[in-house]
Amino acid sequence: MKKQILISLLLLLTAMVYGQTNYNRGFKTGYKEGYCYNDIGCISPIPPIAPIPLIGESPDSYKDGYNRGFKRGLEDKQAKKTSSGNSLGTSGVSNGGRTSQPAQAHFQSTVAPIDYNLLMNIISMKQAANEKNEQQRREKSIGLMNQVKSYYNSLNLYPDLVKNGWHKVIAMDNYDFCEERKVYVENNKVTKYVVDNWLNRKVSYPVLINNAKAMIQLVQDDGTITIVDLYFLEDINNPNSYTSPPLQSGKVSFWTNLKSSGSMKLYFDGMYAGTFTSYFKDGTPNCGQDGTITIEYKPGTYKYYATGEGFWGSKSWEGSVTIREGGCSLQGLVK
């Protein structure tokens, strides 16, 4: 039994360390910049999950992750362009009711080969700026982490329990993350954890708060486990302390009545949101109806961009949309 517990704990710690590495952060940034390299107005898709570092790469190296992500982004964009060129080369041309296939030579790809030597020089310059920002972020987090620990350890009295309700805490991973969060306490246990004052993260199981401190396990979007320590500093100074509830998310549903545009891609707040597979011939759909692309997000005003390639050419839309707390609005992409 003890052996099983030890193995489970090691697996959790491994997932926690890997899920928060500098390599992962570098990979995500590098992928976005590589995908949009030399492409004005490009909006990169959501980066894929970072791969396991290769032999010779360090999981703690932002530079290694950035290099690999940049190369992967370039290759994915190149593959997309090549695929688009090939699709043109295989399309038929109508000729008096007959369909003929044009010679492949007439549709050779016009995508220029990648000059990796030139790109590596550009990458080096970008890395210098990215690594500086990353180092500043880490130093700030580590400094705040040490300050919080020092203050907490200097105290002698702690509340016996934390009252039910929403509370502000300082959350840290004892490595390079330290930020303010909101949590919900019920029966002296942390049952909810909120990021950016609106986004709920799943707590794997409720834990008791002891001496105004708790260690919880969070389940990330990719299924990995992150372990964080929570410090209830405000409750130490004032046992009756509470904070306001986090914001409720809102929704916006995008829809289109354009049939001939082919597959339309939607980008929201700089992120790929989805591809339209349906259109509404008559009338306006309901918010959240099948065939729309519905996004749930933090209240605020955000930019969007949509583009479609069809038989009669391309068409695009861009603008701003407002998400209201607890509401759902419609945004049409109409011809």
Buried (B, 14 or more C-beta within 10 A) or exposed (E): EEEEEEEEEEEBEEBBBBBBBBBBBBBBBBBBBBBBBEEEEEBBBEBEEBBEBEEEBEBBBBBBBBBBBBBBBBEBBBEEBEEEBEEEBEEEEEEEEEEEEEEEEEBEBEBEEBEEEEBEEBBEEBBEEBBEEBEEEBEEBBEBBEEBBEEBEEEEEBBEBBBBEBBBBBBBBEBBBBBEBBBBBEEBBBBBBBBEBBBEBEBEEBBEBEBBBBEBBBEBEEEBBBBBBBBBBBBBEEBEBBBEEBBEBBBBBBBBBBEEBBEBBBBBBEBEBBEBEEBBEEEEBEBEBEEBBBBEBBBBEBEBBBBBBBEEEEBBBEEEBEBEEEBBEBBBBEE
